[in-house]
Amino acid sequence: MSLPTENLALAVRQAVAEGLLGEEHPVAGFVDVQGVRGTVAALHEAFAQVPDVLHAFAAKACPLVPVLRLLADAGMGCEVASPGELRLALDAGFAPARIVLDSPAKTRQEIREALALGVALNADNLAELDRIDALRPADCASVIGLRVNPQVGGGSIGAMSTATAHSKFGVALRDPGMRARVVEAFARRPWLTRLHAHVGSQGCPLPLIAEGLTAVHRLAEEIDAHVGHRQITSLDLGGGLPVNFADDMVTPTYAEYVAALTAVEPALLDGRYQVVTEFGRSLIAKNGFTAARVEYVKDAGGRRVALTHAGGQVATRTVFMPDAWPLRVTAYGPDGAPKDTPLLPQDVAGPLCFAGDVVAHERPLPELAEGDLVVLHDTGGYYFSAHWSYNSLPRPAVYGCLVRDGRVAFTTIRSAQTVREISAESGLAHADALLTGRATPSLR
Ligand SMILES: *Cc1c(COP(=O)(O)O)cnc(C)c1O
């Protein structure tokens, strides 16, 4: 549900009027609050038939506390994969029982803490289960599961495909002897009650996801048959619903996802298992955008290049893999009014000292000029929230926007990073550390 075009134009124009965008603040991220609520509602609606379901937002898609708190308020849980994400989820107000910890490389200390809090946890591999054997307190409240890799193959983006034969994630279910070892691992551990898979992500078609999750469901049935009772009580289906970056259409929808699953494995969502989902990108991508100022335009080799303030620091995947992660770009004048002059192919480049720092190549756009603004659409997930600190560029401010009676109300979600903060996180407190004479004893 991305911001309707007229509301987007309203938001850009008003952000300029309020000084959130312009010469002093040349780049910012925006989150559409009603859009997020609408997408969460669509997710709940699609799974309405499943009596017991926990929709856990994958925190890495937008690790900003106010966004997580909005999602908690809208009835979501939270999937986390590091101590930092766990901290954010707790600070956002998610109850531990509604948090799922999935990190692939949990330390003993992280496991201990999660179990003490009562956070649900999915072990990535059999060795991790051995650790949990030793660390699990007698009164453990955490739901504990095992992540499996159904090895159904990849989608169109290799780096985003989690269910390939050689994927680093989960227990490789089709490897010789592995299925039996998994069944045995459950039989030996009555407290192991959840199976988890995340067959994703962007670029993976629905039938592939459905095939992977069917394998998980069949494995659950096999484990229960082997132990002779209902041991598996929940299935964690992961996330990975792809997002359409080409236009404003939401496709595929959550309803289509549910239909694709039930078409191939009707019993998967029939209510006998509690269901957990872990969607990230599909909940947030189309509910955010990035706006940046054009600082200069120039011609190079017969091509027009616009140097803007949105490059690899906020669109890292796009600049490194432009074909896999294309972004729509639209042009606005310095006052935030949409530009509708004739189209001219232009490179939209960023501010980094790195030649690949181009977010759109030869893109037909109204001719850009100094002071204009460009909007990068659908960047609510994994873009402005997953900053790359190359060239020590500051993390830009992020604002929530709420359209009310034809006006946009902005609220700060994250302040822009200051250059002092950049220095502080770059070792300022240890500035003398390497000078001989003043160095720590070990360097003298
Ligand atoms: C990244 C991730 C997700 C979310 O994936 P999306 O493609 O953003 O929906 C869910 N579960 C796990 C384990 C992940 O690593």
PDBQT file of the ligand as one rigid body, heavy atoms in Angstrom, charges set to zero:
ROOT
HETATM    1  C1  LIG A 501      15.330 -11.909   6.665  1.00  0.00    +0.000 C 
HETATM    2  C2  LIG A 501      14.501 -12.950   7.304  1.00  0.00    +0.000 A 
HETATM    3  C3  LIG A 501      13.111 -12.837   7.290  1.00  0.00    +0.000 A 
HETATM    4  C4  LIG A 501      12.380 -11.745   6.546  1.00  0.00    +0.000 C 
HETATM    5  O1  LIG A 501      12.535 -11.865   5.171  1.00  0.00    +0.000 OA
HETATM    6  P1  LIG A 501      11.725 -10.872   4.192  1.00  0.00    +0.000 P 
HETATM    7  O2  LIG A 501      12.191 -11.274   2.838  1.00  0.00    +0.000 OA
HETATM    8  O3  LIG A 501      12.131  -9.496   4.552  1.00  0.00    +0.000 OA
HETATM    9  O4  LIG A 501      10.281 -11.125   4.399  1.00  0.00    +0.000 OA
HETATM   10  C5  LIG A 501      12.388 -13.787   7.976  1.00  0.00    +0.000 A 
HETATM   11  N1  LIG A 501      12.986 -14.806   8.628  1.00  0.00    +0.000 NA
HETATM   12  C6  LIG A 501      14.330 -14.951   8.661  1.00  0.00    +0.000 A 
HETATM   13  C7  LIG A 501      14.926 -16.075   9.405  1.00  0.00    +0.000 C 
HETATM   14  C8  LIG A 501      15.127 -14.032   7.982  1.00  0.00    +0.000 A 
HETATM   15  O5  LIG A 501      16.451 -14.180   7.991  1.00  0.00    +0.000 OA
ENDROOT
TORSDOF 0
